[in-house]
Amino acid sequence: LAKTTQPISMDSYEGQEVNITCSHNNIATNDYITWYQQFPSQGPRFIIQGYKTKVTNEVASLFIPADRKSSTLSLPRVSLSDTAVYYCLVGYGGATNKLIFGTGTLLAVQP
Amino acid sequence: EAGVTQFPSHSVIEKGQTVTLRCDPISGHDNLYWYRRVMGKEIKFLLHFVKESKQDESGMPNNRFLAERTGGTYSTLKVQPAELEDSGVYFCASSQVTSSGTYNEQFFGPGTRLTVL
């Protein structure tokens, strides 16, 4: 399974766009890139997943360059409630895939 | 639709005692996973059930941990006897069985915080 590297923490202000970049230099051909969000005292929650190029949903966008060795999670106009830990995971998107979590990025949104 | 639930939310026990954690997955989800995070460490995979069968238990730390999923519905994780290093948050997650190559989103419960004194 590919190892991921992401910043330990980031600070932002309400209303700003936040971009969190994740490096995964040894990503395999079959690997998907997935981001989970975790609030204090809760379990992780799926945000978005992609394989290549750009994916957008109602919560975030995921940008993946052609070489797929990195990816960027983009959160538009963050609010205080977006303060959480964000995990970048890389692995095969099979039906029985166990998740391998790294240390994640603690995003602190200030007023 | 109810999400993944876990019981208890907190448990404080003494070293050497036994504790049983319970997870109720989302109805219809055949995949059930247990993870845990010990203090200061990353969330680690423990094991994976498909229905009542253990698909992968490579993350189970030792034989003091026993997971069951009788009938393929809820699951229990028993720690006997508990040691200090077992303290942490135990998460359960569930997902549907999907066809190969289709992403398998896992839905997590709130976790059980276990403290061993």
Interface residues (C-beta under 8 A of the other chain):
Chain A: Y32 T34 S41 Q42 G43 P44 R45 F46 Q49 Y87 G93 G94 A95 T96 N97 K98 L99 I100 F101 G102 T103 G104
Chain B: V4 N31 Y33 Y35 E42 I43 K44 F45 H48 V50 Q55 D56 G59 F91 C92 A93 V97 T98 S99 S100 G101 T102 Y103 N104 E105 Q106 F107 F108 G109 P110 G111
